[in-house]
Structure formats: structure tokens, C-alpha cells
Amino acid sequence: MTDYVRQLPPHQFGQRKRVSEWVRVDLLSLFLISLIATYGLVILMSAVDQNMARVQAQVIRIVVAFSVMVVMAQIPPRLFLRLAPALYLLGLLLLFLVLLVGTESKGATRWLRIGPIGFQPSELMKLALPMVLAWYFHDRRLPPRPRHVGIATLIIAVPVLMIYPQPDLGTSILVAASGLLVLFLAGISWRYIFSLMGLLLVSAPGLWFVMTDYQRGRILTLIDPERDPLGSGWNIIQSMTAIGSGGLFGKGLFNGTQSQLDFLPESRTDFIIAVLAEELGLIGVLALLSLYICLIGRGVVIAVQAQDTFGRLLAASITFTFFVYVFVNIGMVSALLPVVGVPLPLVSYGGTSMLTLFAGFGILMSIHTHRRIAL
């Protein structure tokens, strides 16, 4: 007769647990995010002319966002699945309140204020929209049927049409991209993709007439920055000057002329990569891009390894939306895209967008660390 010995898991005999058993985080993602945020703080210190009050404010934002990321990583994906419709409806309600009682700043009404706290509800929609679409496709056959594509398109269109009139072209593009990425990843037919592209091309002349004056000005400035060099073209001209003057190795940290002499507007937010290019040159930019590529690659691996449709679609959407952030910011700073007010992720000065990004990475970690063990 064979003897069987019942054994408990080793940690129940007093052995120490690993860190990943106490706190569910993806250590590689955590390492890459920390590197990018630290690198961003160094560049920000130069962009704000070594104003330590602003650097400390950014450090506090990063610590708070970092804490949110760790908390989000502990939440099982099945809870995100259950909460997705409620979060989407909450986002729509907050966007509606912005239209009614939103706070105006610099000609745009994008903020809700509760006492001393102000926030942009459109930032919530960057996570709520892909989450609700991943929930919608979770238990449906893929690739989706035409009626499911139509319903998903409506789910995308409602928040985008509520954000655009604030006006906030940049955020509406990012929200639309996060939703369309879920549709694409769900296996939508190429026929629909080409039809959408054709529709956009045909409607482009009509879109010109529904744009606001400042949005039309940005497109004209993209085509010819010299048409108004002291006005709408100033940002792009100074940005290109900073990037071009940096060369291969740059002028040295804190030695840039465009940023240090205040020629470059928004140097700590949308145009911070121009500061990096001027002071650390092409090498400094490639170092940052390499970190971005590694982080995006890690997100793709997590999406591929996800064990259900909801996790795969949500993880891939968060990852590729992050890529869109980087692409749009670098494209507008280098005069390849219109200036649409998209910050450089994990680097630009600011709080709301950083909080959204860290929360997204927390969800990504949750999908990875809560995988069921297959025997």
C-alpha cells in the first residue's frame, strides 16, 4: 500500500512570503514606470527653472498616483467587469454636469469643482469607455456582429460628442481612440475600418465648418507656422528651434536657451520633450523612447497572457492608448500633428492626467497578477 502525505503550502510553516504574494504588482512594469517618472522629474526641474516648489508638487502628485496604482492592482478584474457599466454611466453624468455647471479656464469649460478640489470628468472616461466596451464584448461572439458594432459605436460616440464642445479636441481624440482600439482588437471586419476611413475623408470638408476658430487656426498653423510667427505659430516655431538646436548630445542639463529664457511656452507641460531634446539631444530623447517602448511591450505581453476576453481587450486598449498619448504628443511638438493639448505621459507637469495613467497601469497589473494558475 502506498502512503500519502498531506502537505500544506510552504508559507504556512512559517516561511516568508514573497513581496508579490503580499502586494499584487507587476515588478517589471513598476520598475519601468518608476524610471520614466524619475527621468521626467529631472527634465521638469530644468523646465521650471529649478523651481523646487513645483518639483515638490509634482513629486506629491506622483506619490498619490503611485498609491492609486498599487490599490487598483489589488482589485480583482472581475470587480472591474461588474462595475464597468456603472463607471461609464457615472462618467456620462459628470460630463453632463460639466456642460451645466462646469468651471471655465482659459476659454474652455472642462472642470468640475467641489470646494477646493477640481477635476476633469473626461479623464475618467479614458478608463471607463474601454472598460465598458470590454464588458460589452466579454460574453459575445467575436468577431462582433454588425449590430454589436453599431451599439459599440454609439457607446463611443456619446462621451466623445459631450467632450468635444467643452472644447477639448485632444481629450476627445484620446477617448475616441481608446474606444476604437477595443473595437479593432475585438476583430472588427476590415470592411468596417475602410468604410470608417472613407467616411472621415468624405466628411472632412464638413468638419472644417463645425470646428471652432482656434481649432481651425491650429490646423492652418500646422500647414504654415510662419503665417502668424508671433501668434499661433509661436509655439511650434520655438519648439522646432529647441529640438533642432539640441543636436546629438544636447547643450547640457539646465543649459537650454529656448526653455531657460522663456521662449518656449508650456515648456513644463505639452512641450516638455522639446526641453529634453534641446538639453540632452537625440540621445536623451531616444533613452526616453526606449523606456516607453519597453513599457508598451510589457503591456502587450500582459494583454496576450490575459485569460479572458475582458482582460485581453481592456489590457490591450490601455496599452495602445498609452502609445497614442506618446505618439500624439511627440507628433504635435515636432510639427507633424496639430497642437491639441496632449501632455507627455508620466513626464509632463500636472495631476489629473497622471492620476488616470497610473490608475490604468494599476488595472493592467491587476489583470496580470490575478491570473488563475493553470495546472
N, C-alpha and C positions, 0 to 999 in steps of 0.2 A: 504494500500500500504506500502511495506517495504522500509525504507530509506537505501540507501547505501552510505557509507562514503569513499571517495577515500583517501588513506593514502600513503605517501611516506615512504621509509625506514627510520628507526630512525636516522641514522647518518646524514641524510640530514637536520635534525632540529638542527644541531649544536652539537650533541653528539659526543664524541670522538670515533675514530675508534680503533679497537684492532690492536696490532702490526702485527698480521698475515694478516690483511687487507692492511696494508701499504707495508710490505715486505713479500713475499710468501716464508716462510721457514717452515720446519717441526721441531718444537721446541724440540721434544724428540731426534730426530737424531742429532740436533745441540748440545744438551746437552751431549750426549754420545761421539760425535766426540771431543768436547772440553775437556772432561775428559781424553780421551785416549791421545790426543795431549799434555795435561799438564803433565800427568803421564810420557809420553815419554821424555819431556824436563827434568824432574827430573833425569831420568835414563841416558839421554845423558850427563847431566852435570857431572856425575860420569865417563862416558865412555871417555870423552875428558879431564879428569883430571882437571875439573873445569876451563877449558879454556873459559872464558866468551866471547871472540871474536867469537868462533864457536857457542856458545849457542845463542848469539845475531843474528848471521847469520841465524840460524835455526828459531828463532822467526820471523825474517823478512820473511823467506820463508813461514812460517805458516800463517802469516798475509796476504801475497799476495795470497796464495792458498785459504784461507778463503774468501777473497773478490771475487775470481773467482767462488767459490762455490755459494755464495749469488747471483751473477749475473746470473749464469747458472740456478738457481732456479726460476728466474723471467721469463725465456723464456718459452713460451707455448710448450708443447710436439709436437704439430702439426708442429712447425717450425723445430724441430729436425727431424721429419718424412720427411719433404721436403728436408732438407739439407743432409740427410744420404748418398745418392749416391755420392754427390759432395765431402763430407768429406772423404769417402772411396777412391775415385779416387785421391784426394789430398794426402792422406797418401801413396798410391802406388807411386805417382810421387816423393815424398820426399824420400821414401825408395830407389827408383832408383837413385836419386841424391847421396845418401849415398854411393852406390856402385861406383859411378863415382868420386865424389869429397869429400867424407866423411873424417873427421878428425880422425886420428889414436891416440889411447891412450891405453897404457898397452897391446899392441899387438892386439887390436880389433878396427875395424872401424865402429863406431856406431853413430857418431855425425855429425851434420851439423853446421857450424859456420857462422854467419852473423855478421861481425865486432866483437865486444866483446861478443856477445851473442851466446851461444852454446846450442843445444837441441837435443834430441833423437827422430827422427820421429817414431820409433817403439812405443813410448809411446802414440802417437796419435792413432795408430792402435788399442790399447787396448779398446778404446771407439768407434772408427769408425767401427770396424768389427762387434761387436754385434748390433750396431745401424743399419747398412745396412742390416744385416740378419733379424732383427726385421721389417725393412721396407719391405724386400722381402716377408716375410710371412704375412704381415699385412692384405692384401686383398685376401689371398689364403686360400683354404680349408685346415683345419687341422684335423687329422694328414696329413703331406705332402705326396704327391705322389712321386714315385721313381725318376722321372726326376727332381722334385724340390729339392729332397735330393742331387742329383748329382750336380746340379747347385750351391747349398749352399756349398757343399764340395769343389767345385772349388773356390768359393769366399773365403773360409777359407785358402785353400792351397796356393794361390798366395802370400799373405803377409808373411805367415809362411816360405815359401821357400826363400823369399827375406831377412828375418831377420836372419835365421839360419846361413848363410855363413859369417856374419859380424865379428867374430862368436859371437852369443848370444843365447845360448841354453835356459837360463832361461826365457828371454822375449818371445822367440818363443813358449815355452811351455804355458806361460800365455796367449798369443794371441790366440793360438790354443784352449786353454781351454775356453776362452770367447766365441769363435765361436761355439764350440761343445756343450756348455751349451745351447745356443739358439736352436740348432738342437734337443737336448734332450727335452727341455721344449716345443718345438713345437709338441711333440708327436710322434717322430720318432719310428718306429717299433723296438721292441727288437731284431728282426731278424737282422736288420742292425747293432745294437750295438754289438751283439755277433759276427757278421761277421767281424766287425772292430777289435774287440779284438783278434779274431783268426788270422787276417791278421798281426797285430802287433807282435804277438807271432812268427808267421812263418818268418816274415821279420827281427826279432831281430838279428839273426846272421849276416845278410847282413848289418844292420845299424852299426854294430861294425866297418866295414871296411870303412864306409864313415865318421866316426867321426874323429875329429882332435886328435892329440896326447894328448893335455891337457884334452879333454873330456873323452878319454879312461882312462887317469890317474885318473880322478875323480871317475869313476866307480870302478876301482881297489882299490882306496883308501877307498871307502865305504865298500868294502868287507873286506879289511885288512888294517886299518890305520897304523899298525906297520911296513908295508913293506917299508915305507920311513918316519920314525918318524920326521926327521929334515927337510923334504921337503914337499911333497904333503900331508902327513898325519899330519903335524904340527897343522893346523887349527882345525881339528876335535878332535885331542887328547887334545889340550888346552881347547877347548870348553866343551868337556865331563868332563874334570877336574874341570872347573869352575862350571858347573851345579851340579856335584856330591858333591863338597865341600860346596855348599850353604846350604844343608840340608833343614830343615823345615822353619826356620826363617831367614836364611842367616847370613852373617858376619857383616852386618850393612852397611848403605849407605856410599859410599866413602872408604870402608874398604876392598874391594876385592883385592886379590893378583894377580890373573891372568890378570885382566884389568889394575889395577893401576901400576903394574910392567912391563906392555907391553908384557906379554907372549901371550896374546890373540890378534891375528891380526884382523883387520877390526871390532874392538870392537864397533865402533860408527855406523856401517852400517849393514852388513849382520849378524853379530854375537852379536848384542846388547842384545838379550834376554839372552845370556849366562852371561852378566854383571848383568842383573836383577836377574837371578837365583842365582848367587853367593852372591850378596849383600842383597837381600830381600828374598831369599829362595823360597820354594814351595808356600808359602802364597802369595808372591809378584807376582809370575807367574800366580797363579790361579785368583788373582784380575784382572790382565790384560786380561786373557782369558774370565773372566766373562763379562767384558765390551765389548769385541769382540762379544761374543755370543748374548748379548743384542742388539748390533748394527746390527748384521746379522739377528736376529729375527725381528727387526723393518723393515729391508729391505724386508723380506719375507711378512710381513703384507702389506706393500705398494704395492708389486707386486700382491698380491691376490686382493687388493682393486682397482687396476687399471681398467679402464673402457673400454679399447680396447686391441686388440691383440698386437699392437706395444708397448704400455705401459707395459703390463704384461711381454712380452718377454724381453724387454730392462731392466726393473727394476729387474727382477729375474736374468738376466745374470750379471748385475753389482754387485748384492748382492753375488751371488755364486762365481764370480771371486774374490771378496774380500776375501771370505772364502779360496779359493785356494791360494791366497797370503799368508795368515796366516799359512795354513797347510804346504805349501812347505817350508817356512822359518823355522818354528819350526822343521819340519822333517829333514832338512839338518843340522841344528845346533845340533840336538840330534842324528845324525848319522843314521837316518832311511832312508834318501834320499841322493843322490849325491849333492855336493855343486854346485849350479847353479847360484849363484849371485842374489838371490831374496831378497830385503830388507823387514824388518818387517813393515807392513803398519802403517802409522801415527806415528811411533816411530823412525825408523832409520834416520840417518842424510842424507840429500840430498834434492834436489829440484824438479827434473823433475818428478820422480815417485809420489811424494807427490802432485804435481800440478794435475796430472792425476787422482789420487784418489779423491781429493776434487772436481774436475770437475765432476767426476762420481757421487758423492753424491749430487752435485747440480742438476744433471739430475734426480736423484732419487726423490729429493724434488719437482722438477717441476712436475713430474708425479703425485705425491701425492696432491700437493696444487692446481693444475689446474683441478681437477676432476669436472665434471659437477654435479650440485645438482639435484638429482632425487626426484621428487615430487610424 
